[in-house]
């Protein structure tokens, strides 16, 4: 990526540090078309002068996939955990399919397409001594899976949220709120409507009153930021835990795990997540980075909660 900043041309890779690691899969194809049946026969019979076409091209394809970031400048180096190369002969056409898998923060579609391209080019090189009419066609991505784009459209679009900032200093006007605004920005990106945004002091009674009020109003999500640390005034978890019908420890673990990979202090956070009725209550860190990273860790996947709650039986 290139940007002109203050008259200087800045070249940098896309920042993916905020992304979560997930299983990523991509399949790409290339088609090699020969000009005569004798070429196909030579491939099948192992009579191509440069050697076994399919075996050689498979080796070259594996190298192509693994070396993609050395050729394409903006591709991130990543662990390639599987590469599969398949061939299908139909008349004078050889279809090459390359499937790549990884568990990482970004997709492998370019790696799959690069692999298919390299296989096709190597096949061309091996066949040109016996066939001057070899052509390469239809290099394209067939499919990809993994990452938030696969899931974002599956979630409800009618969700409403309230954001509550718990802070003595901010409520007293001594400090500007940035964490709550970071949470709101992420919610808006996920198409969640903001029903309310308030700032209150670190008082158990006030925190509980806000939570109960929003639940009674049918607000889907009530997100508290602040008061999850270890000081004597950090009481948000103590306020919310008695109200929660069922905790969701997996979400709490995801928040802390994501944060711990970015700062060694995330393990000290006492984030709490659970449901009360059909509402989701979350207590997130009060620092701007802590709130932002917590939202990145769990959104949009956390929205699946509401598909479950909507279909859950009620007493």
C-alpha positions as CSV (number, residue, x, y, z in Angstrom):
1,X,0.0,0.0,0.0
2,X,1.3,3.4,-0.9
3,X,0.3,6.8,0.6
4,X,1.5,10.3,0.0
5,X,1.9,11.8,3.5
6,X,3.3,15.4,3.9
7,X,4.9,15.2,0.5
8,X,6.6,11.8,1.3
9,X,5.7,8.6,-0.4
10,X,5.1,6.0,2.3
11,X,5.1,2.3,1.3
12,X,3.8,-0.2,3.9
13,X,2.0,-3.5,4.1
14,X,-1.7,-3.6,5.2
15,X,-1.9,-3.8,9.0
16,X,-3.6,-7.1,10.0
17,X,-2.6,-7.0,13.6
18,X,-6.2,-6.3,14.7
19,X,-7.6,-9.4,12.9
20,X,-8.4,-12.7,14.6
21,X,-6.8,-16.0,13.5
22,X,-9.2,-18.3,11.8
23,X,-9.2,-21.2,9.3
24,X,-8.8,-19.8,5.8
25,X,-9.3,-21.8,2.6
26,X,-9.1,-20.9,-1.0
27,X,-9.2,-22.8,-4.3
28,X,-8.0,-21.4,-7.6
29,X,-7.7,-22.8,-11.1
30,X,-5.8,-22.4,-14.3
31,X,-6.4,-24.1,-17.7
32,X,-3.6,-25.2,-20.0
33,X,-4.8,-26.0,-23.6
34,X,-2.6,-28.0,-25.9
35,X,-3.0,-28.0,-29.7
36,X,-2.9,-31.8,-30.4
37,X,-3.8,-35.1,-28.9
38,X,-0.2,-36.3,-29.2
39,X,0.7,-33.9,-26.4
40,X,-1.9,-35.3,-24.0
41,X,-0.7,-38.9,-24.9
42,X,2.9,-37.9,-24.2
43,X,1.9,-36.5,-20.8
44,X,-0.1,-39.6,-19.9
45,X,2.6,-42.0,-21.1
46,X,5.5,-40.2,-19.5
47,X,7.2,-39.4,-22.8
48,X,7.7,-35.6,-22.4
49,X,11.4,-35.0,-22.8
50,X,11.6,-32.7,-19.7
51,X,10.2,-35.4,-17.4
52,X,7.0,-36.3,-15.6
53,X,4.8,-33.2,-16.2
54,X,2.3,-33.7,-13.4
55,X,5.0,-34.6,-10.7
56,X,7.3,-31.7,-11.7
57,X,4.4,-29.2,-11.9
58,X,3.2,-30.3,-8.5
59,X,6.6,-29.6,-6.9
60,X,6.8,-26.2,-8.6
61,X,3.3,-25.4,-7.5
62,X,4.1,-26.1,-3.9
63,X,7.1,-23.8,-4.1
64,X,5.0,-21.2,-5.8
65,X,2.4,-21.2,-3.0
66,X,5.0,-21.0,-0.3
67,X,7.0,-18.2,-2.0
68,X,4.0,-16.0,-2.9
69,X,5.1,-13.1,-0.5
70,X,8.6,-13.1,-2.1
71,X,7.0,-12.3,-5.5
72,X,4.0,-10.1,-4.6
73,X,5.1,-7.3,-2.3
74,X,1.9,-6.7,-0.4
75,X,1.3,-10.4,0.5
76,X,1.9,-11.3,4.1
77,X,4.2,-14.2,4.9
78,X,2.1,-16.9,6.6
79,X,2.2,-20.5,7.6
80,X,0.9,-22.6,4.7
81,X,-0.6,-25.7,6.4
82,X,-2.0,-27.5,3.4
83,X,-1.7,-27.3,-0.4
84,X,-3.5,-29.7,-2.7
85,X,-2.9,-29.7,-6.5
86,X,-5.3,-31.6,-8.8
87,X,-5.4,-32.1,-12.6
88,X,-8.3,-32.9,-14.8
89,X,-7.9,-33.7,-18.5
90,X,-10.9,-32.9,-20.8
91,X,-10.0,-33.3,-24.5
92,X,-7.1,-30.9,-25.2
93,X,-7.6,-29.0,-21.9
94,X,-5.9,-29.6,-18.6
95,X,-7.6,-28.0,-15.7
96,X,-5.4,-27.3,-12.7
97,X,-6.9,-26.8,-9.3
98,X,-4.9,-25.6,-6.3
99,X,-6.4,-25.5,-2.8
100,X,-4.5,-23.8,0.1
101,X,-5.4,-23.8,3.8
102,X,-4.0,-21.9,6.7
103,X,-5.0,-20.9,10.2
104,X,-4.0,-17.2,10.2
105,X,-5.3,-13.6,10.1
106,X,-5.6,-13.1,6.4
107,X,-6.8,-15.2,3.4
108,X,-4.9,-17.4,1.0
109,X,-6.7,-16.7,-2.3
110,X,-3.7,-15.0,-3.8
111,X,-1.5,-17.9,-2.7
112,X,-3.9,-20.3,-4.4
113,X,-4.0,-18.2,-7.6
114,X,-0.2,-17.8,-7.6
115,X,0.2,-21.6,-7.2
116,X,-2.2,-22.3,-10.1
117,X,-0.4,-19.7,-12.3
118,X,3.0,-21.2,-11.5
119,X,1.8,-24.8,-12.2
120,X,0.4,-23.6,-15.6
121,X,3.5,-21.7,-16.5
122,X,5.8,-24.7,-15.6
123,X,3.5,-27.0,-17.6
124,X,3.8,-24.6,-20.6
125,X,7.6,-24.7,-20.2
126,X,7.7,-28.5,-20.1
127,X,5.4,-28.9,-23.1
128,X,6.7,-26.2,-25.5
129,X,9.5,-28.5,-27.0
130,X,6.8,-30.9,-28.3
131,X,3.9,-28.5,-28.8
132,X,4.2,-24.9,-30.0
133,X,0.5,-24.2,-29.6
134,X,0.2,-24.5,-25.8
135,X,-2.0,-21.7,-24.2
136,X,-2.8,-20.7,-20.7
137,X,-6.4,-19.7,-19.9
138,X,-8.8,-18.9,-17.1
139,X,-6.6,-18.3,-14.1
140,X,-9.2,-17.4,-11.5
141,X,-10.4,-17.9,-7.9
142,X,-13.0,-20.5,-7.5
143,X,-13.9,-20.2,-3.9
144,X,-12.6,-18.9,-0.5
145,X,-13.7,-19.4,3.1
146,X,-12.7,-17.9,6.4
147,X,-12.6,-14.5,8.0
148,X,-15.4,-12.2,9.1
149,X,-16.7,-11.6,5.6
150,X,-18.1,-15.2,5.6
151,X,-20.2,-14.5,8.6
152,X,-21.2,-10.8,8.8
153,X,-24.3,-11.2,6.6
154,X,-25.6,-14.1,8.7
155,X,-26.4,-11.9,11.7
156,X,-29.6,-10.1,12.5
157,X,-29.9,-6.5,11.3
158,X,-32.4,-5.3,13.9
159,X,-30.1,-5.3,17.0
160,X,-29.9,-2.4,19.4
161,X,-27.2,-1.5,21.9
162,X,-26.6,0.8,24.8
163,X,-23.1,1.9,25.8
164,X,-22.4,2.8,29.4
165,X,-19.1,4.4,30.4
166,X,-18.2,3.7,34.1
167,X,-15.7,6.2,35.3
168,X,-15.5,8.6,38.2
169,X,-13.2,11.0,36.4
170,X,-15.1,11.1,33.1
171,X,-18.4,11.5,34.8
172,X,-16.9,14.4,36.7
173,X,-15.8,16.1,33.5
174,X,-12.1,15.7,34.3
175,X,-11.3,13.4,31.3
176,X,-12.7,12.8,27.8
177,X,-14.3,9.5,27.0
178,X,-12.6,7.6,24.1
179,X,-13.3,4.0,25.0
180,X,-17.1,4.3,24.7
181,X,-16.7,6.1,21.4
182,X,-14.4,3.3,20.1
183,X,-17.1,0.8,21.1
184,X,-19.8,2.8,19.3
185,X,-17.7,2.9,16.1
186,X,-17.3,-0.9,16.1
187,X,-21.1,-1.4,16.7
188,X,-21.9,0.9,13.8
189,X,-19.5,-1.0,11.5
190,X,-21.5,-4.1,12.5
191,X,-24.8,-2.3,11.7
192,X,-26.0,-2.3,15.3
193,X,-28.2,0.6,16.3
194,X,-27.0,2.7,19.2
195,X,-30.0,3.3,21.5
196,X,-28.2,5.1,24.2
197,X,-24.7,6.3,25.3
198,X,-24.3,7.5,28.9
199,X,-21.5,8.2,31.4
200,X,-21.9,7.2,35.0
201,X,-19.6,7.1,38.1
202,X,-18.2,3.8,39.4
203,X,-21.1,3.0,41.7
204,X,-22.6,-0.5,42.0
205,X,-26.2,0.8,42.4
206,X,-26.0,3.0,39.3
207,X,-24.4,0.3,37.2
208,X,-27.1,-2.2,38.2
209,X,-29.9,0.4,37.7
210,X,-28.7,1.1,34.1
211,X,-28.4,-2.7,33.3
212,X,-31.9,-3.5,34.7
213,X,-33.4,-0.5,32.9
214,X,-32.0,-1.4,29.5
215,X,-33.0,-5.1,29.9
216,X,-36.5,-4.0,30.7
217,X,-36.6,-1.9,27.6
218,X,-35.6,-4.9,25.5
219,X,-32.2,-3.5,24.5
220,X,-30.2,-6.4,22.9
221,X,-26.8,-5.4,24.1
222,X,-25.7,-3.4,27.1
223,X,-21.9,-2.8,26.9
224,X,-20.2,-1.3,29.9
225,X,-16.6,0.0,29.6
226,X,-14.5,0.7,32.6
227,X,-14.3,-0.6,36.1
228,X,-12.8,-4.0,35.2
229,X,-9.4,-3.5,36.8
230,X,-8.2,-4.1,40.3
231,X,-8.5,-0.8,42.0
232,X,-10.9,-0.3,44.9
233,X,-13.3,1.7,42.6
234,X,-13.3,-0.9,39.9
235,X,-16.7,-2.5,40.7
236,X,-18.4,-3.2,37.3
237,X,-18.0,-7.0,37.5
238,X,-19.3,-7.0,41.1
239,X,-22.3,-5.0,39.9
240,X,-23.1,-7.2,36.9
241,X,-22.5,-10.7,38.1
242,X,-25.5,-10.9,40.5
243,X,-27.7,-9.8,37.6
244,X,-26.5,-12.3,35.0
245,X,-28.6,-15.4,34.5
246,X,-25.8,-17.3,32.6
247,X,-22.2,-16.3,32.1
248,X,-20.5,-16.9,28.8
249,X,-16.9,-17.7,29.8
250,X,-15.8,-18.4,26.2
251,X,-16.3,-14.8,25.2
252,X,-14.4,-13.6,28.3
253,X,-11.6,-16.0,27.4
254,X,-11.5,-14.7,23.8
255,X,-11.3,-11.1,25.0
256,X,-8.4,-11.8,27.3
257,X,-6.5,-14.1,24.9
258,X,-6.8,-11.6,22.1
259,X,-5.5,-8.8,24.4
260,X,-2.7,-10.9,25.9
261,X,-1.2,-11.4,22.4
262,X,-0.9,-7.6,22.3
263,X,0.0,-6.5,25.8
264,X,1.1,-8.6,28.8
265,X,-1.3,-6.8,31.1
266,X,-4.6,-8.0,29.5
267,X,-4.6,-11.0,31.9
268,X,-5.3,-8.5,34.7
269,X,-8.6,-7.5,33.2
270,X,-11.8,-8.8,34.8
271,X,-14.1,-8.6,31.7
272,X,-17.5,-10.2,32.3
273,X,-20.0,-11.4,29.7
274,X,-23.4,-13.0,30.2
275,X,-27.1,-12.9,29.4
276,X,-30.0,-11.6,31.4
277,X,-33.2,-12.6,29.8
278,X,-32.7,-11.9,26.1
279,X,-30.2,-9.2,26.7
280,X,-26.4,-9.6,26.5
281,X,-24.4,-7.8,29.2
282,X,-20.7,-7.1,28.6
283,X,-18.2,-5.4,30.9
284,X,-15.1,-4.4,28.9
285,X,-11.9,-2.6,29.9
286,X,-12.0,1.2,30.2
287,X,-8.8,2.0,28.3
288,X,-9.3,3.0,24.7
289,X,-7.0,0.3,23.4
290,X,-8.5,-2.3,25.7
291,X,-12.1,-1.5,24.7
292,X,-11.2,-1.4,21.0
293,X,-9.2,-4.6,21.1
294,X,-12.0,-6.3,23.0
295,X,-14.5,-5.4,20.4
296,X,-12.2,-6.5,17.6
297,X,-11.8,-9.9,19.4
298,X,-15.5,-10.8,19.6
299,X,-17.3,-8.8,16.9
300,X,-19.1,-9.6,14.7
301,X,-19.0,-13.3,15.8
302,X,-20.7,-12.5,19.1
303,X,-23.8,-11.4,17.3
304,X,-24.6,-15.1,16.7
305,X,-25.8,-15.0,20.4
306,X,-29.0,-13.4,19.3
307,X,-29.8,-16.1,16.8
308,X,-29.6,-18.6,19.7
309,X,-31.5,-16.4,22.1
310,X,-34.3,-15.7,19.6
311,X,-34.9,-19.5,19.2
312,X,-34.4,-20.4,22.8
313,X,-37.5,-21.6,24.8
314,X,-38.7,-19.2,27.5
315,X,-40.1,-20.1,30.8
